[in-house]
Amino acid sequence: MITVRRLNGKPITINALLIETIEDTPDTVITLTTGKKFMVLDDVSDVIRLVQNFLSAIGGVRGTIMSSELEGS
């Protein structure tokens, strides 16, 4: 889960595993795999960093790297 700020400044916590796209329009738009969209104040790069930190914390990034290494063997 990551916490971002809605346009009114209030925090909202969303499931980072459900993020399909992050768009940089005048505001940042996060689209989930469910089709739900959130407009947030956080920059795209900040949202990406939050997702990377979350994945790292749960072992998702390391698991991805290990899987790709095994495929190359």
C-alpha positions in Angstrom: 0.0 0.0 0.0 1.2 3.5 -0.7 -0.2 6.8 0.5 -0.6 9.8 -1.9 -2.5 13.1 -1.6 -5.7 13.8 -3.3 -6.2 17.2 -5.0 -7.7 18.6 -1.8 -4.5 17.6 0.1 -6.1 14.8 2.0 -4.1 11.5 2.1 -5.4 8.4 0.4 -3.8 4.9 0.7 -4.1 2.7 -2.4 -3.0 -0.8 -3.2 0.2 -0.4 -5.2 -0.2 -3.9 -6.7 -3.3 -2.7 -8.6 -1.7 0.3 -10.3 -1.9 -0.1 -14.1 -0.8 3.3 -15.3 0.5 6.6 -13.9 -0.1 9.6 -16.2 1.5 13.0 -16.0 -1.3 15.4 -17.1 -1.6 18.8 -15.3 -2.3 16.6 -12.3 -1.0 13.0 -11.8 -3.6 10.4 -12.7 -3.3 6.9 -11.2 -5.4 4.2 -12.9 -5.9 0.9 -11.2 -6.5 -2.4 -12.9 -10.1 -2.1 -11.7 -10.6 0.9 -13.9 -10.8 3.3 -10.9 -8.9 6.6 -11.4 -7.3 8.9 -8.8 -6.1 12.4 -9.4 -3.3 13.2 -7.0 -0.9 16.0 -6.1 2.2 13.8 -6.0 4.5 13.9 -9.1 4.7 10.8 -11.2 8.3 10.3 -10.1 7.3 10.4 -6.5 4.5 7.8 -7.0 7.0 5.6 -8.8 9.4 5.9 -5.9 6.7 5.0 -3.5 5.7 1.9 -5.5 9.4 0.9 -5.8 9.9 1.3 -2.0 6.7 -0.7 -1.3 7.8 -3.5 -3.7 11.2 -3.6 -2.2 9.8 -3.8 1.3 7.6 -6.8 0.4 10.4 -8.5 -1.6 8.7 -7.9 -4.9 11.6 -6.2 -6.6 14.1 -8.8 -5.5 11.7 -11.6 -6.6 11.4 -10.1 -10.0 15.2 -9.8 -10.4 15.7 -13.4 -9.2 13.1 -14.7 -11.6 14.8 -13.0 -14.6 18.2 -14.3 -13.5 16.8 -17.9 -13.4 15.4 -17.5 -16.9 18.8 -16.5 -18.3 20.5 -19.6 -16.8 
